[in-house]
Amino acid sequence: MENFKYKGLTIPNIFCIISILFSLLILRCSLDDSITIVYDAKPADLDPHLRREIVTMSILSNIYESLVILDPDMKPVPGLSVYWEKVDSLTWRFYLRENVKFHNKRKLSSKDVIYSMYRPFRLTNSQYASLKGYIDTILPEDTNKILIHLKIPHPFLLYDIASIFIIPENFNPSDESFCGTGPYRVKNVTEDKIELVKFTEYWDGRVDFERVIYLFIPEVENRIKLLSNGNADIITFIPLSYLESLISTGRVVATPGVAARYIEMDLSKYPFNRLEFRQALNLGINRKFLAEEIYQNFATPANQFICQGLLGFDYNLPQFSYDPDSARKLLKRLGELPTIEFDFAESRAFIARAIIEDLQKLGLRIKPYSLPVEKYWEKINSGKSYFYLIGSVPLSNEGISILRSSFHSRDLEKGFGTQNNIKYSNKILDTLIEKMIRTSDLRYCMKLINEAQRILLQDLPKIPVVWEKEIYGISKRVEWNPRLDELIIVKEIKLKK
């Protein structure tokens, strides 16, 4: 029997087309249920209590939660604690949310919170150990209430505990297992991909996606191609030299610009240990040109160590002068200087090369080392890099944590200087920082911060360059506004209807 024909199509052909359309429909539904986020490098570590690095925290913030969370403007709001109160100057009470479950279906209790908050104290090189300096004891009042007793008054406790992820009691995530209370649980981890799936018993069901896929692709062109082809929803860490390519593929959004870009150096080594050298660097960098021309106005010149918008920013400080002639005179006092190796991540080569040109105009001999992101961080963390370009993103809307972690003399036992890799130490500055984290008088605290910044601007232990905006490419199927802290929290992303 002959096949029935309709407008040139036989029945088998129609079935074939229907089958293809059905497959495409299933694929489209699958895509609608998932979101793909692409980074340039893998997370530094997936243990929730070790690293305060952007990619690491972005991923883990969707798996784990904390007692208090920071909203997109970095203000404390309820997380696993639905309410808290200050009992006295040294005691805080937190009320845990009811009916919260971990991914292993176990119910959250005060014991889990206490275990999680003490755990960073026992880990070597945890960047969350600053709590150890002022937390005395954490005690359960009952299964849903805890008391935190402080050694000294600390007005910024809420900001600090907002980064302490809660895990089940006695759980050890260092063996590459995962168990949090967040909206997503881990399904699969490979060398270049992490896949999360929706946790169906999540206490707050506000999520638009069933699945989250993280891809780690170093090549910028390949990240942009994925967005262009509809195979990525958010791509990150896009150099400005690729801005035109990015605009043609979808939407471009940027953070408000609180990420700081610094030149850091090992202050124990010559010539970095000489103030004249650091002053010359500061005078020899043309920040206005960098912000306007190299960053195409996606950055502003930095003139201090706390950026505008954070508690502690000093509006009275002038901009740094660009004075290469004075810089050369300072360097002349030091005599002939050795060739200096300058390390930077490949993704920041555009700004690094412009800075190198400025430094070469001063007569410095610079040997550039452009490194893949993983190799770059490996060299920084191992202490083998002595002069390098680095970025820093604030994790709260106050600047005290920047001073405490980056400039206080390194004392991991007390949680000070956890990110002070430059071997900087100033006893007067240490005293000011310790006073400011003890006071609840905001006016007095601001006075101390201003004094601390003036000391830093005299010492210049590292050189502030610009405050930069992070640029993202976003597909037209999602709605998302970047956060100040640059974390990508999936439940804050909406699927366009």
N, C-alpha and C positions, 0 to 999 in steps of 0.2 A: 504494500500500500504506500502511495506517495505521501510525503510529509505535507501537512497543511501549510499554506503560505499566507503571510499577511504583510503587505507592502514590502515584498522581497525577502522576508525573513521566514525561515522554516521554523517549525515548533522546536526542534532541538536547539537551533540558534537562539530562540527566545529564552529557553530554559538556561542556556549558557550565560546570556546577558543578565538574566535575573539573578543567577548564582553569583556573578561578579559584583553586581550592584549590592547584593545582600552582604557579600564579604566586605565591600567598602563601607557599608553601613555599620557593620560590626566593628570594623577598624576605627571608624569615626567615633562611635560610642566609646570604644576603648580609650581613644585619645582624649575625649571629653572628660573621662573619669580620671585622667592622670595629668600630672604636671612634670615637666622636665626642666631641671635647673643645671646649668653648665658652669663649672668653675675651671680655672686655669691649672689648678693643682689639687692634690689630695689633701684631706685634713691632716694636721700635724700629728694628732693622736686621738683615738676614739674613746679613751678613758675620760669620763665626764668630770674628773677632778684634777686634771693635770694642766691643760693648756688653755690660755685665753687668746686664742687665735681665731680670726674671723670665720674661715671655712669650717673649722672644727666646731665652733660655737653655733654657727648657723645650722649645721646638720643636727647636732645634739639637742638644740632647743626645740626640735620637733619630736624628739624621742623622750626627753626628760623634762621635768618641770621643777620649779623651786617654790619655796614658801611664798615669796613675794616675786612678782615679775615687773619688768619695766615696760611701760607702754611705748608706742612709737616715738613719743617725745621724751622718753627716758625718765618718766615719773613713776614712782612705785604704786602698784595696784595689786589687789588680791590675786594670789596664785593658788597654791595648795593650802595656804592659810586664808580663810575667808575674812578674818578680822584679827587685829592685834591691838595691844594697848601697852602703854609705858606705865609700869607699876610704880617705879621710882627712878632715880637717875641711873641706877645700875641694873635694873631688872625690866625685862620685856616679857609679856605673855602673848603667845600665838595660839589661835583657835584653828584647828585643822578642819578642812572641808570634809563633810560626811560623804560616804559611799564612793570614795575614790579607789580605783583598783590599779594595780600594776599590770603590766602585760602578761605576767604569769598568773593573773586572776586573783592574786592575794590582795587583801584590803590594806590600804595605807593606815599606819598607826604612828604614834609618837616615837616608838622605838626605831622605826625606819628613818625618821627625820634626824634623830639624835645620832644614829650611826653615820648617816650621810654627812652631817655637818662636822663631825670629828674626823672623818676619813682623810681629808686633805692634810691634816696635821701630821699624819703618819706616813705620807708619801714624800719621797725624795724629790726635790725640785718642783713641787706643786706650785703653780702660780696663783693658787687660791689660799695660800697659807697665811695671808695677812690677818685673817680673823684670829689667829693664834695670839696675836699681840694684845688683844683686848677682851676676848671671850674667856671667862673663867670656867663656868660650868653650864651644861644644858641638861635640864631635868624634866622628866614627865610629870605632869599633874594628874593626868589620866590618859586614856587611849587617844583622846583627841585634843589634848592641850599640852603645851610645853612652856617651860620658863627658861629664858636665856639670862644668865647672870654675867655681868661684865666686870672686868678688873678695873676699868676706868670708864667714865662717861664717853659715849661715842654716838654723836648725833646722826652719823651716816650708816648706821647698822643696816637699815632696810636696803640701801643700795648694794652693800657688800653681800648680804645673804641672797640677793636676787640672782647671783651667778652660781650659787651652790645647788647643783641638781640633786634631787632626792631619789635614792635607789633603795631596794629592799634591804633590811637588816642582814648583815653577813654576806651580802652579795658582792662578788668580785668581778667588776667589769674589765679588769686588765687582761682577762683571758679571752678577750674578743667576743664575749657574750653581752647581750644588751637586755635591760629590763627597766623601763621607766613607767611613768604615768601619762606620758604625752599622747597627742592625738594619733601618732603613727608609731608602729613597731617595725623593727628591722626584719626584712624578708631575706635579703641576700647582700653579701659584700664581696666584691672582686677587686682586682687591681685598679680598674679604671671606672668602676660603677658601684653605687650603693642604691639599693631599692628598698623603699619603705611602703607599707600598706596600712590602711586605716585601721585603727584600734576600735573595734565595734563597741567596746564597753567604756569608751572614753567618757569621763564625767561631764564634759562640755562638748556637745555634739556639733559645734559650729565649724564644720570643715566642708569645703566644696569638692575635694578630690579624694578618690579612693586609693590612689597610688602616687608616690613621689619618687622620681628617678633623678639621681645625681650622677652627672658625668664629669670626668676630670680630663680636660683636653688642653694641653699646653699651647697649641697653635691657635693664634687669634683668628686666622682665616677660616679654620675648621669650625670654630665656635660660631662665627658669623654665618657660615654656610648652613649650619644646623638651624639657626633661626630663620634664615631665608627660605629654607626648604620646608618649614613648618614642623621640624623635628625637635625644636627646643622652645621653651616659653620664656625663660629668663637666661640671659648670658651675662657673665660678669667680667670685671677687670679688663676693660677694653681701652687700649691706648688711644690717645686723641688722633694719632695718625690714621686710625681706621674709622674716624667719626663719619665721614661721608659714606663709606660702605655700609656702616651700621644704619644710618638714616634711611638708606634706600631699601632696607629689608623689613623695617617695622618701626616701632616707636622707640625713642630714646628718652630715658629719664635719668636724673642724677640726684645724689644726696645733697642736703643743704650745705655741706662743706665744713665738716668738723674734724676730718681726718688730717693729722699733722704729718708733714714730710720733713725729716731731719737728716742731717749728716751726723753720724755717730763715729766715735773713735776711741781707741783704748788709751785712757789717760795715764796709764803706767809706762807708755812707750814714747820715745822721742820721734818726731817733734810735737806730738799731740799733747804732751805734758807741759808744753810751754804756752803760757797765756797769750804771748804775742802772736803765736801761730794761730790760735783759735780766734783772736781778734781780727787778724788779717783775713781769715776765711770769711768771717761775718761781714766785713767791709767789702769783700771782693765778689760777693754774690749779687747779681742784678735781679732782685726778686720781682720788681715791677715787670721787667721784660719776660721773665719766666711765666708769671701769672697771665699776662695779657697775650703774649705771642706763642709761647710753647704750650701752655695749657688752654689757649684760646678762651680765656676768661672763665674756665672751669676751675679756677683756684684764685686765692687772694694771698698777698704777701703776709707772711707770719712775722710778728714783732714781739712775741713772748711765748711762754710754754703752755698756757691755757688758752684755748681758742674762744672766740666770741660766741656767746650763747650758753656757756658753762659758768657755773658759780665760781668766781675767782678771777674772771677776765678783768683786766685793768684797763679801763677806757682812757686813762690819763697817759699811758705810755706812748711815746712817738714811734713812728715807723723807723726801722733800721736804715741807716744811710748807705748808699752805694758809693764807695770812695776807693776805687782801685789804686789811686796814687798813694794814699795813706796806707793801704794794705801792703803795697810793695816796700814802703819805708820800714814797716814793722818786720817784714820778712828779712829785710837786709840786715837787721840786728842779729839775726840768727846765723848768718853766714851761709855757706853752701849747704843745701838740704838734699837728702837722698831722694831717689825716685820713690814715689808713694803709690802703693797698690790701692785701687778703689773698687770695691765690690758693689754690685747692684743686681737686682733681679731683671731678667730679660724683659719682663712686662713693663719695667720702669726705665727702659733704655732711653726713651725720648727725653726724659727730664735729666737723667744722669749725664747724657752727652752734653747737654746745654750747660750743666754745672761744671763739667770738666773743662769746657771751653773758657768759662769764667776763671777757673783756677789756673789754667795754662797762661792766661793773659797776665797773671800775677808773677809769672816766671816759675811756677811749680811744675815739676815733671811728674805727670800722672800716668800710671799704667792701669788702664781699665780692665775689669774682669766682669763680663756679662754672663750671668749664671742662670740656668734653669731654676725655677722657684724652689724645687726640692733641694737642689745642691746649694742654693743660696742660704736657705734656712739651716741646712746641715752645717755649713761653715760658720754661720753666726752662732748657733747654739753650742758648737764645739769650742768656741773661743778662738778660732783660727783666723778670724777676720778682724783687722785692726782699724780699718777706715772704710765706711760703707754708707750707703743710702738706705734709709729705713722709714717705714710708716707706722703710725700709731693711731688707733681709733678709740675714743673715750667710751667706756662701758656704763657711764651714768652721766647725769647732767650736772655734776659737780667736779671741780678740778683737783680736789684734795687727793683723790685716789691716784691721779697722775703724778703728783709730787711725791706721795708716799711710796709708790711702786717703782718709779723711775729715777728718783734723785736722793732718797734717803740712803744712808750707808747700808750696804747689803747685810741683812741679819734675818736669815730665813727662819730661825727659831722663833723670832717675834713677828715674822711676816712683813718685814720692811725690806725695801729694795729688791722685790722679787723680779723686777724687769730692769734692774740697774746692772747692765752688762758692760758698762764703760769704766768701772772701778772708780767712780766718783764718790768722794766723801768730804763732807763739810759739817763739823760738829755744831756750828751755830744753826745751820739749816736743819739738821736733824732735830734740834731742840724745838725750833719753830713748828716743824711738821708734827711732832709729838704733842705739842700744845694744841694745835688746831684740831686734831682728831679727838681731843678730850673735852673741848669747850662746846657748850650749847648756846653761847652768845654769838649770834650771827655777825654782828658788827665787829666784835673782837676777832672773830675768825677771819673776816675779810682783811682786817689790818695785818694779821699774821701772814695770810696768803700773799698780800702785796709786798711785805718785807721779804718773804721767801723768794718771790719772783725777782726782786731787785738783786738779791745775792746771786741768783742763777744768771741774770743778765750781765753781772760783773765777771763771774767765773766762766760762763759759756761752756759748760761741760759737754754740750752738744749744740749744733747749730740749727735753729729753726729756719726752714726754707719757705714753705707755703702751707696754707690750709687748703686741701684739695677736695673737690667733689668726685665721688666715685660714679662712673658712668655705666649704665646697664642698657642692654637691648631687651625689649619686651615684645612678645607676640601680641597680636591684636585680639586674641581670645581671652586675655586675662586683664584684670584691673589690680594695680598694686602701686602703692606709694612707698619708696625706700625709707627706711628708718635712719635716725641719726647715728645709731651704732653699727649700721651696715649689716645687721643680721637679717636673714631672709626667713621669716616666720610664716610657714605655709598657710596657717589658718587666718592670716591677715590678707591673703590673696583671694580674690573673687573671680569666678569664672563668668565671663560675659554671657548673658542670656540671649 
